[in-house]
Amino acid sequence: MSAVPEADGPVEAISPQVMREVLGHFASGVTVVTAHTAEGPIGFTCQSFSSLSLDPPLVVFAPARTSSTWPRLRNIGRFCVNVLAEEQTGVSAAFARSGSDKFAGVHWRPSRHGAPVLDDVVAWIDCELWAEYDGGDHTLVAARVLDLGADPDRRPLLFHRGAYGLLEGPRG
């Protein structure tokens, strides 16, 4: 095992703008995380999402610390991660806004555990909160998968370099 070399002085600060620009070159899917409260359904758009573990089945996502929706979802403890399809840019934009009725015009059905599964998504993952970690200006959320499903005929909505994109090539 080789030792990790020490830095040759202080690490230079990286500006958030440069970090966003460089990491924007990594294409990602777009998700909407949803839950159902006594007042009705709630949700938010989340681009930072990934699988974490197969055993136990875990996923991870990272809501911004400024999110007013995540604390409400956290208190419920169960939620659904909806992976948006290529034609759902409007859904992504609606759930990215704050203060509006995000579910206006959005059709959904409840999962077995009650969280909204949005119509026409590529995939959905019904989860319960497993753990939270400090992630700087975001919270890193690990969630245990309770149930899931996918539509193999749909293509995912992508986000790349600050804009929505589409997957090209043959289907399936």
C-alpha positions in Angstrom: 0.0 0.0 0.0 1.5 3.4 -1.0 1.2 6.5 1.1 -0.8 9.4 0.0 1.5 12.4 -0.7 0.9 15.5 1.3 -0.2 18.7 -0.3 2.6 21.2 -1.2 0.9 24.0 0.7 -2.6 25.2 1.3 -5.3 24.0 -1.0 -6.7 26.7 -3.2 -10.3 27.6 -2.8 -12.5 26.4 -5.7 -15.3 28.8 -6.6 -18.8 27.4 -6.7 -19.3 28.7 -10.2 -16.2 26.8 -11.5 -17.2 23.7 -9.7 -20.8 23.9 -11.1 -19.4 24.5 -14.6 -16.9 21.6 -14.5 -19.2 19.1 -12.8 -22.0 20.1 -15.2 -20.1 18.0 -17.8 -21.3 14.9 -16.0 -24.7 14.1 -17.4 -27.3 13.0 -14.9 -30.9 11.9 -14.8 -33.6 14.1 -13.2 -35.8 13.0 -10.3 -38.7 14.3 -8.4 -38.9 13.1 -4.7 -42.4 12.9 -3.5 -44.4 12.1 -0.3 -47.9 12.4 1.0 -48.8 14.6 4.0 -52.1 15.2 5.8 -52.3 18.4 3.8 -51.7 16.6 0.5 -48.8 15.6 -1.8 -45.4 17.4 -1.7 -42.2 17.0 -3.7 -39.1 18.6 -5.1 -36.8 18.2 -8.1 -33.5 16.5 -7.3 -30.7 16.0 -9.8 -28.2 14.5 -7.3 -29.4 10.8 -7.2 -27.6 7.5 -7.4 -27.9 3.8 -6.4 -25.8 3.1 -3.3 -26.1 -0.5 -2.3 -27.7 -3.7 -3.5 -27.6 -5.5 -0.1 -29.3 -3.9 1.6 -31.0 -2.1 -1.3 -30.2 1.6 -0.8 -30.2 4.8 -2.9 -28.8 8.2 -2.2 -29.8 11.7 -3.1 -28.8 15.2 -2.0 -31.4 18.0 -1.4 -30.1 21.5 -0.9 -30.0 22.7 2.7 -32.2 25.6 1.6 -35.0 23.2 0.6 -38.2 23.9 2.5 -39.7 20.6 1.2 -37.0 18.1 2.4 -37.6 18.7 6.1 -41.3 17.9 5.6 -40.5 14.7 3.7 -37.9 13.7 6.3 -40.6 14.0 9.0 -42.8 11.6 7.1 -39.9 9.1 6.7 -41.2 7.5 3.5 -41.1 8.9 0.0 -40.8 8.0 -3.7 -38.0 8.9 -6.1 -39.5 9.4 -9.5 -37.0 9.2 -12.4 -38.4 11.6 -15.1 -38.9 10.7 -18.7 -37.6 12.8 -21.6 -40.9 14.5 -22.2 -41.2 15.7 -18.5 -39.2 18.9 -18.6 -42.3 20.7 -17.4 -42.7 18.4 -14.4 -39.0 19.0 -13.5 -39.5 22.8 -13.7 -42.7 22.7 -11.7 -41.2 20.8 -8.9 -38.1 22.9 -8.9 -40.1 26.0 -8.0 -41.0 26.9 -4.5 -44.3 28.1 -3.1 -46.6 26.9 -5.9 -48.9 24.0 -6.2 -46.4 21.7 -7.7 -48.9 18.9 -8.3 -51.3 21.1 -10.4 -52.0 19.2 -13.6 -49.7 16.3 -12.6 -51.3 12.9 -12.5 -50.1 10.3 -10.0 -51.1 7.2 -8.0 -50.1 6.3 -4.5 -47.4 3.6 -4.0 -48.1 0.7 -1.6 -46.7 2.9 1.1 -48.7 6.0 0.1 -46.1 8.2 -1.7 -47.0 9.7 -5.0 -45.8 7.8 -8.1 -45.9 10.2 -10.9 -47.5 9.1 -14.2 -45.3 8.5 -17.2 -42.0 8.3 -15.3 -39.1 6.1 -16.5 -38.8 4.5 -13.0 -39.9 5.0 -9.5 -38.3 3.9 -6.2 -40.4 3.8 -3.0 -38.1 4.4 0.0 -37.8 5.0 3.7 -35.2 7.2 5.3 -32.1 5.2 6.3 -29.6 7.9 7.3 -28.6 11.5 6.7 -25.1 13.0 6.5 -23.7 16.6 6.3 -22.9 17.4 2.7 -21.9 21.0 2.9 -24.6 23.1 1.3 -26.6 19.9 0.7 -27.8 17.0 2.9 -26.8 13.5 1.8 -29.8 11.2 2.2 -29.5 7.4 2.2 -32.8 5.7 1.7 -33.8 2.0 1.9 -35.7 0.8 -1.1 -39.1 -0.7 -0.2 -40.5 -1.2 -3.7 -39.7 -0.1 -7.3 -40.6 -0.3 -10.9 -39.7 0.8 -14.4 -41.1 1.4 -17.9 -38.6 -0.1 -20.4 -40.2 1.8 -23.3 -39.5 5.3 -21.9 -36.3 7.2 -22.1 -34.9 9.3 -19.3 -34.7 13.1 -19.1 -31.0 14.1 -18.8 -29.4 17.2 -17.4 -26.0 18.3 -18.9 -24.1 21.5 -18.7 -27.0 23.4 -17.3 -29.6 22.3 -19.7 -32.0 19.4 -20.4 -30.9 16.8 -22.8 -32.1 13.6 -24.5 -30.6 10.2 -24.8 -29.9 9.4 -28.4 -29.6 6.0 -30.1 -31.8 2.9 -30.4 -34.4 2.1 -27.8 -34.2 -1.0 -25.6 
